[in-house]
């Protein structure tokens, strides 16, 4: 069975670099907020073209801290999409915010200025735009909308590190941006990890306090909502060793999804994958297609030895935790997507033979 993801293969291909990185940490005697961590923050900021990157313990913490740092607090209204796994919703709820859900563009499955305009209200404090499956949202009109309405824009870049539009990286458009380094992400740690990127000095200062109990100085708690959420030295060293390879890995992901796209007949479905193999606004985090009959397609692919998954089957506004509180909310594109999305294998270490097997299976659907 060809797997949807296999982090072990990346480990095998870069074992020497990882061993060297881990050895540096073990010999340093510094395991939290040390030189590897500081260097990674600087290197990632340079890669993204932003002033600050602040390492934290997970992508969800990064989203929560980003919302807190741009001024969100209990009772504030935050607008998010509802087709991205509840991660932004969970972060907003951790802050105590009230959620409003906007529909997504039916082709990109990301928020757009058109879908946000009727939902953002006079009391909206922030909008979280998730770059889904590695595909950047069309940010320029969203930036203009948020600016005109005095709303903070937070980017959720957990699935889009390395994506660029008009020369600007995902994570450099909003007031703050959150990243995840979960082991299946395009830039992966060997466990959990995250970061917040920003050009705003005040936002950066607040996040540095939030990740360490709310300290402004050691043992002096001045920022509410803080806790222990630090990116440790071992993970920072792993991420430093992998960052120089990211663009090449992303190109391989785009190539794989491009081959899938050409193999799939339009009568069966279509991939959510940008404008082609050279579109740097897409980094192929997940190879996701909208298919007309998901159950039948999954069964046929399974029989052909191709594993699949669903990202994501339940829209946020229909999650059981709400107990019907959002029962009147209708998001047609979101709801259709949750019923029809299907994820296929996509990671840089897939062999050409495996990719061809997937393509053959797609062509036979």
PyMOL commands that set and color helices and strands:
alter all, ss='L'
color gray80, all
select helices_A, chain A and resi 7-13+15-28+35-48+59-69+87-95+113-117+132-134+139-149+201-210+233-243+246-263+294-303+316-318+320-322+332-340+352-363
alter helices_A, ss='H'
color red, helices_A
select strands_A, chain A and resi 52-56+77-81+98-102+124-130+152-156+164-165+168-169+176-180+194-198+215-217+220-221+269-271+287-291+341-344
alter strands_A, ss='S'
color yellow, strands_A
deselect
rebuild
show_as cartoon
